[in-house]
Amino acid sequence: MLSDDDLKFIEKRKKINKYWPIIGITLPLMLISVFLYLFLRTPKLANPYHVVDLLNTNKLDPTSMSILSVICPLTIDFLFITMGILIIYVWLAVKMERKYIRMIDELKADK
């Protein structure tokens, strides 16, 4: 059946899994907070429409290159989208692990 090392591993995974709801809620909130902060406080970093408007009205710093000014907010936006997808993926993985742990506990209880 399960060795002592296996049982210790399962218990360790249970403890780690207990903390996931706190971490899983905090990560997206932090991600959204940072994005909103950048969007509102430094729109040149996160708002491509703002940068395009600055380009069209010639209010952008002349030393800045136009193409880099547009690419920067797009890059930041894609970074946040990627982080959001990663957080969703981890949520699903933790959910699956909980199911596996529950199945193992049921099997142990039956024996």
ChimeraX attribute file (.defattr): number of C-alpha atoms within 10 A of each C-alpha:
attribute: neighborCount
match mode: 1-to-1
recipient: residues
	/A:1	6
	/A:2	8
	/A:3	8
	/A:4	9
	/A:5	9
	/A:6	11
	/A:7	12
	/A:8	12
	/A:9	11
	/A:10	16
	/A:11	13
	/A:12	11
	/A:13	14
	/A:14	15
	/A:15	10
	/A:16	11
	/A:17	15
	/A:18	12
	/A:19	10
	/A:20	15
	/A:21	11
	/A:22	9
	/A:23	12
	/A:24	15
	/A:25	12
	/A:26	12
	/A:27	14
	/A:28	16
	/A:29	12
	/A:30	11
	/A:31	16
	/A:32	14
	/A:33	12
	/A:34	13
	/A:35	19
	/A:36	14
	/A:37	13
	/A:38	17
	/A:39	18
	/A:40	13
	/A:41	11
	/A:42	13
	/A:43	16
	/A:44	20
	/A:45	22
	/A:46	25
	/A:47	20
	/A:48	21
	/A:49	14
	/A:50	17
	/A:51	22
	/A:52	16
	/A:53	12
	/A:54	16
	/A:55	17
	/A:56	10
	/A:57	9
	/A:58	10
	/A:59	10
	/A:60	17
	/A:61	11
	/A:62	9
	/A:63	6
	/A:64	9
	/A:65	10
	/A:66	15
	/A:67	9
	/A:68	10
	/A:69	19
	/A:70	20
	/A:71	14
	/A:72	17
	/A:73	22
	/A:74	17
	/A:75	14
	/A:76	17
	/A:77	18
	/A:78	13
	/A:79	12
	/A:80	18
	/A:81	13
	/A:82	12
	/A:83	15
	/A:84	16
	/A:85	12
	/A:86	12
	/A:87	17
	/A:88	14
	/A:89	12
	/A:90	14
	/A:91	17
	/A:92	12
	/A:93	12
	/A:94	18
	/A:95	13
	/A:96	12
	/A:97	15
	/A:98	16
	/A:99	12
	/A:100	13
	/A:101	16
	/A:102	13
	/A:103	12
	/A:104	14
	/A:105	12
	/A:106	11
	/A:107	10
	/A:108	11
	/A:109	8
	/A:110	7
	/A:111	6
